[in-house]
Amino acid sequence: MPELPEVETIKNDLQAEIVGAKILDINFLWPKIFQGDDIDKAKQKIIGEKIIGVTRRAKNLAIALSNNYHLLLHMKMTGHLLVEPDTKKVDKHGNWEAQEGQLKDSFNQYIRAIFWLDNNKILAFSDLRKFGYIKLLSADELKNFFDSYGPEPFSKNFNKEYLLKVFSSKKTAIKKVLTDQNIIAGIGNIYADEILWKTKIHPLTKANKLTDKEIEAIIKKTREILTCAINNRGTSTSDFRDTKGAKGSYGNKLAVYKRNGQQCPRDGVIIEKIKIGGRGTHFCPKEQKVRT
């Protein structure tokens, strides 16, 4: 699933590619990708409107329209947003003509929605497993939805006082707490493992057992890791691709995530994998000791 760095990468791409363009037409090739009462009524509110901005909150993208409505997009497990020149390679039925330099067939066959723009580009939502979705929300509805998330890791509200207060009541494994979007927005499996390795905290350690020093380290390393991942355009150990179908390069910098059976880059001990809350979790057994 794309996490904060991957969604931030896509947001930055979309800001450069589609802001200022008018939406000329839409085709929901898989109608269930649109989560709303009436697709036809939604299209009337979308078609003809100008895209005036793109924002990210947690793992969500919001495309602001000139009529004060917003397209909310969540890519879930295998979603991609792709921007390509409109060279008539996509017809009204979603048929995709292969042309040199265009997207690979492995992505094309999973296109679920297409937006035609007046800047001679198309925005396509590709999703293999069909978990992603698009919603049309008013400004108030979007605000209420975003308010349900915890603070962003780069915001001033993500601080020691906040985490001390939250962690003190959590007898839950810190891995589960870090990936709880109601507590911290945008961190998922990949970056939680990397943050805990950097801070030498075992992922099963209960959040209420963490020291002030460890909480300070979590804040610092979270920001460092996420910044580096954004600068490297995200992690593509699995499905993530940017708006041109290219992989991010942060996977080359991962210390423990999906490296079970390999040597820890810090001490050479073999990295182990366990499941926490149904999620594969990777750690170094030498330096990350669980506390009861």
Secondary structure, DSSP 4 states (H G I P E B T S, - for coil): ---HHHHHHHHHHHHHHTTTPBEEEEEESSGGGB-SS-HHHHHHHHTTPBEEEEEEETTEEEEEETTSEEEEEE-TTTEEEEEEE-SS-B-TT--B---TTS--HHHHTTEEEEEEETTSEEEEEEESSS--EEEEEEHHHHHHHHTTS---TTSTTSSHHHHHHHHTT--SBHHHHHT-TTTSSS--HHHHHHHHHHHT--TTSBGGG--HHHHHHHHHHHHHHHHHHHHTT---SSS---TTSPPPSGGGG-SSTT-TTSBPTTT-PBPEEEEETTEEEEE-TTT-----
